[in-house]
Amino acid sequence: MQFQDTKFKELDAQGLITDKLNQIKEFETKYKACTSSIAMYKWCTDYEYRKREWQFRQGIANYALHNGHKAFQGTDKSIL
């Protein structure tokens, strides 16, 4: 599966990306930058960041699909 930046294009066409960037700017001036606001800003402005975030989520989903059941096998209760 290839990364397609369709959700960003959809949101940008509706003007929601600009709105979110303004919200982030207001938040950071009122409070200060935090990891969540930095991540949201990067997601809104950096194609490579969105691509890496998508790849990370795909990796988690693939792991869960193929190895998630192993957590429930055996008698080791330390992970539950």
DSSP file (Angstrom, degrees, kcal/mol; ACC not computed):
  #  RESIDUE AA STRUCTURE BP1 BP2  ACC     N-H-->O    O-->H-N    N-H-->O    O-->H-N    TCO  KAPPA ALPHA  PHI   PSI    X-CA   Y-CA   Z-CA
    1    1 A M              0   0    0      0, 0.0     2,-0.3     0, 0.0     0, 0.0   0.000 360.0 360.0 360.0 135.5    0.0    0.0    0.0
    2    2 A Q        -     0   0    0      1,-0.0     2,-0.4     0, 0.0     0, 0.0  -0.727 360.0-104.8-101.6 149.1    1.3    3.4   -0.9
    3    3 A F        -     0   0    0     -2,-0.3     2,-0.4     2,-0.1    48,-0.1  -0.574  36.5-174.8 -72.3 127.4    0.9    6.6    1.0
    4    4 A Q        -     0   0    0     -2,-0.4     2,-1.1    47,-0.0     3,-0.5  -0.995  21.1-147.7-125.4 126.4   -1.6    9.0   -0.5
    5    5 A D     >  +     0   0    0     -2,-0.4     4,-1.6     1,-0.2     5,-0.1  -0.209  55.4 128.4 -86.7  45.0   -2.0   12.4    1.0
    6    6 A T  H  >  +     0   0    0     -2,-1.1     4,-2.4     1,-0.2    -1,-0.2   0.867  65.3  55.9 -73.4 -36.9   -5.8   12.6    0.2
    7    7 A K  H  > S+     0   0    0     -3,-0.5     4,-2.6     1,-0.2     5,-0.2   0.918 108.8  48.3 -63.6 -42.0   -7.0   13.5    3.7
    8    8 A F  H  > S+     0   0    0      1,-0.2     4,-3.0     2,-0.2     5,-0.2   0.928 111.5  49.8 -62.2 -44.6   -4.7   16.5    3.9
    9    9 A K  H  X S+     0   0    0     -4,-1.6     4,-2.1     2,-0.2    -1,-0.2   0.891 111.3  50.0 -62.0 -39.2   -5.9   17.6    0.4
   10   10 A E  H  X S+     0   0    0     -4,-2.4     4,-1.2     2,-0.2    -2,-0.2   0.950 114.3  43.3 -61.4 -50.8   -9.5   17.2    1.5
   11   11 A L  H  <>S+     0   0    0     -4,-2.6     5,-2.1     1,-0.2     6,-0.7   0.875 113.3  51.8 -65.7 -38.1   -9.0   19.3    4.6
   12   12 A D  H ><5S+     0   0    0     -4,-3.0     3,-1.1     1,-0.2    -1,-0.2   0.883 105.3  55.5 -66.5 -38.2   -6.9   21.9    2.9
   13   13 A A  H 3<5S+     0   0    0     -4,-2.1    -1,-0.2     1,-0.3    -2,-0.2   0.826 108.2  49.4 -63.6 -30.8   -9.6   22.3    0.2
   14   14 A Q  T 3<5S-     0   0    0     -4,-1.2    -1,-0.3    -5,-0.1    -2,-0.2   0.504 115.6-117.0 -85.7  -4.5  -12.1   23.1    3.0
   15   15 A G  T <>5S+     0   0    0     -3,-1.1     4,-1.5    -4,-0.4    -3,-0.2   0.580  79.7 124.7  81.3   9.5   -9.8   25.6    4.6
   16   16 A L  H  >< +     0   0    0     -5,-2.1     4,-2.4     1,-0.2    -4,-0.2   0.780  64.8  59.6 -75.5 -26.7   -9.5   23.5    7.8
   17   17 A I  H  > S+     0   0    0     -6,-0.7     4,-2.5     2,-0.2    -1,-0.2   0.925 106.4  47.5 -66.8 -43.8   -5.7   23.3    7.7
   18   18 A T  H  > S+     0   0    0      2,-0.2     4,-2.0     1,-0.2    -2,-0.2   0.909 112.0  50.8 -62.3 -42.1   -5.5   27.1    7.9
   19   19 A D  H  X S+     0   0    0     -4,-1.5     4,-2.2     1,-0.2    -2,-0.2   0.917 110.5  48.9 -60.5 -44.1   -8.0   27.2   10.7
   20   20 A K  H  X S+     0   0    0     -4,-2.4     4,-2.5     1,-0.2    -2,-0.2   0.901 108.9  52.5 -65.1 -41.0   -6.0   24.5   12.6
   21   21 A L  H  X S+     0   0    0     -4,-2.5     4,-2.2     1,-0.2    -1,-0.2   0.886 109.8  49.6 -61.8 -38.3   -2.7   26.5   12.1
   22   22 A N  H  X S+     0   0    0     -4,-2.0     4,-2.5     2,-0.2    -2,-0.2   0.900 110.2  50.5 -66.3 -40.3   -4.4   29.6   13.5
   23   23 A Q  H  X S+     0   0    0     -4,-2.2     4,-2.5     2,-0.2    -2,-0.2   0.906 110.7  49.2 -62.5 -41.9   -5.7   27.6   16.5
   24   24 A I  H  X S+     0   0    0     -4,-2.5     4,-2.7     2,-0.2    -2,-0.2   0.917 110.8  50.0 -63.6 -43.2   -2.2   26.2   17.1
   25   25 A K  H  X S+     0   0    0     -4,-2.2     4,-1.8     1,-0.2    -2,-0.2   0.921 112.1  47.5 -62.4 -44.3   -0.7   29.7   17.0
   26   26 A E  H  X S+     0   0    0     -4,-2.5     4,-2.3     2,-0.2     5,-0.2   0.918 112.8  49.3 -62.5 -44.0   -3.3   31.1   19.4
   27   27 A F  H  X S+     0   0    0     -4,-2.5     4,-3.1     1,-0.2    -2,-0.2   0.931 111.4  48.4 -60.6 -47.1   -2.7   28.1   21.8
   28   28 A E  H  < S+     0   0    0     -4,-2.7     5,-0.2     1,-0.2    -1,-0.2   0.802 113.4  46.8 -69.3 -29.0    1.1   28.6   21.7
   29   29 A T  H  < S+     0   0    0     -4,-1.8    -1,-0.2    -5,-0.2    -2,-0.2   0.861 116.3  44.8 -77.7 -34.8    0.9   32.3   22.4
   30   30 A K  H  < S-     0   0    0     -4,-2.3    -2,-0.2    -5,-0.2    -3,-0.2   0.915 139.1  -1.7 -73.6 -43.3   -1.6   31.9   25.2
   31   31 A Y  S  < S-     0   0    0     -4,-3.1     2,-0.3    -5,-0.2    -3,-0.2   0.475 101.8 -89.7-110.4-108.7    0.2   29.0   26.8
   32   32 A K        -     0   0    0     -5,-0.1     5,-0.1     0, 0.0    -3,-0.1  -0.957  46.3 -70.0-164.2 167.6    3.4   27.7   25.3
   33   33 A A        +     0   0    0     -2,-0.3     2,-0.3    -5,-0.2    -9,-0.0  -0.364  51.3 178.3 -65.5 138.7    4.4   25.1   22.7
   34   34 A C     >  -     0   0    0     -2,-0.1     4,-2.5     1,-0.0     5,-0.2  -0.808  46.3 -93.6-130.9 174.7    4.0   21.4   23.8
   35   35 A T  H  > S+     0   0    0     -2,-0.3     4,-2.3     1,-0.2     5,-0.2   0.858 123.5  52.1 -62.4 -34.4    4.6   18.2   22.0
   36   36 A S  H  > S+     0   0    0      2,-0.2     4,-2.4     1,-0.2    -1,-0.2   0.930 111.6  44.5 -67.4 -44.6    1.0   17.9   20.9
   37   37 A S  H  > S+     0   0    0      2,-0.2     4,-2.3     1,-0.2    -2,-0.2   0.874 113.8  50.9 -69.6 -34.9    0.9   21.4   19.4
   38   38 A I  H  X S+     0   0    0     -4,-2.5     4,-2.5     2,-0.2    -1,-0.2   0.922 111.5  48.1 -65.3 -43.2    4.3   20.9   17.7
   39   39 A A  H  X S+     0   0    0     -4,-2.3     4,-2.6    -5,-0.2    -2,-0.2   0.904 111.7  49.3 -64.3 -41.8    3.1   17.6   16.2
   40   40 A M  H  X S+     0   0    0     -4,-2.4     4,-2.1     2,-0.2    -1,-0.2   0.913 111.3  49.8 -64.0 -41.4   -0.1   19.1   14.9
   41   41 A Y  H  X S+     0   0    0     -4,-2.3     4,-1.3     1,-0.2    -2,-0.2   0.930 112.1  47.6 -62.1 -45.0    1.9   22.0   13.4
   42   42 A K  H  X S+     0   0    0     -4,-2.5     4,-2.6     1,-0.2     3,-0.4   0.912 110.2  52.6 -62.7 -41.5    4.3   19.5   11.7
   43   43 A W  H  < S+     0   0    0     -4,-2.6    -1,-0.2     1,-0.2    -2,-0.2   0.896 111.7  46.9 -61.1 -39.1    1.3   17.4   10.4
   44   44 A C  H  < S+     0   0    0     -4,-2.1    -1,-0.2    -5,-0.2    -2,-0.2   0.720 125.1  28.4 -75.0 -21.1   -0.2   20.5    8.9
   45   45 A T  H  < S+     0   0    0     -4,-1.3     2,-0.6    -3,-0.4    -2,-0.2   0.603 106.8  67.8-118.2 -13.7    2.9   21.8    7.2
   46   46 A D     X  -     0   0    0     -4,-2.6     4,-1.9    -5,-0.2     5,-0.2  -0.919  48.2-168.2-124.5 112.6    5.2   18.9    6.4
   47   47 A Y  H  > S+     0   0    0     -2,-0.6     4,-2.2     1,-0.2    -1,-0.2   0.905  93.4  52.8 -59.2 -44.0    4.4   16.2    3.8
   48   48 A E  H  > S+     0   0    0      1,-0.2     4,-2.7     2,-0.2    -1,-0.2   0.858 106.4  53.6 -64.0 -35.6    7.3   13.9    5.0
   49   49 A Y  H  > S+     0   0    0     -7,-0.2     4,-2.5     2,-0.2    -1,-0.2   0.930 109.4  47.8 -63.5 -45.5    6.0   14.1    8.6
   50   50 A R  H  X S+     0   0    0     -4,-1.9     4,-2.1    -8,-0.3    -2,-0.2   0.894 112.4  50.4 -62.1 -38.6    2.5   13.0    7.4
   51   51 A K  H  X S+     0   0    0     -4,-2.2     4,-2.4     2,-0.2    -2,-0.2   0.929 111.9  46.0 -65.2 -46.3    4.1   10.2    5.4
   52   52 A R  H  X S+     0   0    0     -4,-2.7     4,-2.3     1,-0.2    -2,-0.2   0.881 111.9  52.2 -64.6 -37.5    6.2    8.9    8.4
   53   53 A E  H  X S+     0   0    0     -4,-2.5     4,-2.2     2,-0.2    -1,-0.2   0.902 110.5  48.2 -64.8 -40.8    3.2    9.1   10.7
   54   54 A W  H  X S+     0   0    0     -4,-2.1     4,-2.4     2,-0.2    -2,-0.2   0.906 111.0  50.5 -64.3 -43.2    1.2    7.0    8.2
   55   55 A Q  H  X S+     0   0    0     -4,-2.4     4,-2.2     2,-0.2    -2,-0.2   0.892 109.2  51.8 -63.4 -39.5    4.0    4.5    7.9
   56   56 A F  H  X S+     0   0    0     -4,-2.3     4,-2.2     2,-0.2    -2,-0.2   0.940 110.6  47.3 -61.3 -47.8    4.2    4.2   11.7
   57   57 A R  H  X S+     0   0    0     -4,-2.2     4,-2.3     1,-0.2    -2,-0.2   0.878 111.1  51.9 -62.7 -37.5    0.5    3.6   12.0
   58   58 A Q  H  X S+     0   0    0     -4,-2.4     4,-2.6     2,-0.2    -1,-0.2   0.896 108.4  51.7 -64.8 -39.4    0.7    1.0    9.2
   59   59 A G  H  X S+     0   0    0     -4,-2.2     4,-2.3     2,-0.2    -2,-0.2   0.907 110.3  47.8 -63.0 -42.7    3.5   -0.8   11.1
   60   60 A I  H  X S+     0   0    0     -4,-2.2     4,-2.6     2,-0.2    -2,-0.2   0.919 112.7  49.2 -63.5 -43.9    1.5   -0.9   14.3
   61   61 A A  H  X S+     0   0    0     -4,-2.3     4,-2.2     1,-0.2    -2,-0.2   0.905 111.9  48.2 -64.3 -41.4   -1.5   -2.3   12.4
   62   62 A N  H  X S+     0   0    0     -4,-2.6     4,-2.0     2,-0.2     5,-0.2   0.896 111.6  50.1 -66.4 -39.8    0.6   -4.9   10.6
   63   63 A Y  H  X>S+     0   0    0     -4,-2.3     4,-3.3     1,-0.2     5,-0.7   0.944 112.4  46.8 -62.1 -47.0    2.2   -6.0   13.9
   64   64 A A  H  X5S+     0   0    0     -4,-2.6     4,-1.0     1,-0.2     5,-0.3   0.870 111.1  53.2 -63.3 -36.6   -1.2   -6.3   15.6
   65   65 A L  H  <5S+     0   0    0     -4,-2.2    -1,-0.2    -5,-0.2    -2,-0.2   0.888 123.4  25.4 -65.7 -39.6   -2.6   -8.2   12.6
   66   66 A H  H  <5S+     0   0    0     -4,-2.0    -2,-0.2    -5,-0.1    -1,-0.2   0.714 137.8  20.8-101.0 -23.3    0.2  -10.8   12.7
   67   67 A N  H ><5S+     0   0    0     -4,-3.3     3,-1.3    -5,-0.2     4,-0.4   0.481  91.1  94.3-126.5  -6.1    1.4  -10.8   16.3
   68   68 A G  G ><<S+     0   0    0     -4,-1.0     3,-1.2    -5,-0.7     4,-0.3   0.825  81.7  60.4 -60.9 -32.7   -1.3   -9.4   18.5
   69   69 A H  G >  S+     0   0    0     -5,-0.3     3,-1.5     1,-0.2    -1,-0.3   0.743  88.5  73.6 -67.7 -22.3   -2.7  -12.8   19.3
   70   70 A K  G X  S+     0   0    0     -3,-1.3     3,-1.2     1,-0.3    -1,-0.2   0.750  83.0  68.5 -65.8 -23.2    0.6  -13.9   20.9
   71   71 A A  G <  S+     0   0    0     -3,-1.2    -1,-0.3    -4,-0.4    -2,-0.2   0.752 101.6  47.3 -66.1 -22.3   -0.1  -11.6   23.9
   72   72 A F  G <  S+     0   0    0     -3,-1.5     2,-0.3    -4,-0.3    -1,-0.2   0.341  94.7  92.0-103.5   6.2   -3.0  -13.9   24.9
   73   73 A Q  S <  S+     0   0    0     -3,-1.2     3,-0.3    -4,-0.2     2,-0.0  -0.735  76.5  14.7 -99.0 150.3   -1.1  -17.2   24.5
   74   74 A G  S    S-     0   0    0     -2,-0.3     0, 0.0     1,-0.2     0, 0.0  -0.250  92.4 -75.7  86.2-174.1    0.7  -19.0   27.3
   75   75 A T  S    S+     0   0    0     -2,-0.0     2,-0.7     2,-0.0    -1,-0.2   0.407  84.5 118.5-107.2  -0.4    0.7  -18.5   31.0
   76   76 A D        +     0   0    0     -3,-0.3     3,-0.4     1,-0.2     4,-0.0  -0.579  32.8 175.4 -72.4 112.3    2.7  -15.3   31.3
   77   77 A K    >   +     0   0    0     -2,-0.7     3,-1.0     1,-0.2    -1,-0.2   0.334  52.7  99.0 -99.1   6.0    0.4  -12.7   32.8
   78   78 A S  T 3  S+     0   0    0      1,-0.2    -1,-0.2     2,-0.2    -2,-0.0   0.745  82.4  50.3 -67.8 -22.0    3.0  -10.0   33.1
   79   79 A I  T 3         0   0    0     -3,-0.4    -1,-0.2     1,-0.2    -2,-0.1   0.549 360.0 360.0 -93.3  -7.5    1.9   -8.3   29.9
   80   80 A L    <         0   0    0     -3,-1.0    -1,-0.2    -4,-0.0    -2,-0.2   0.465 360.0 360.0 -96.4 360.0   -1.8   -8.1   30.8
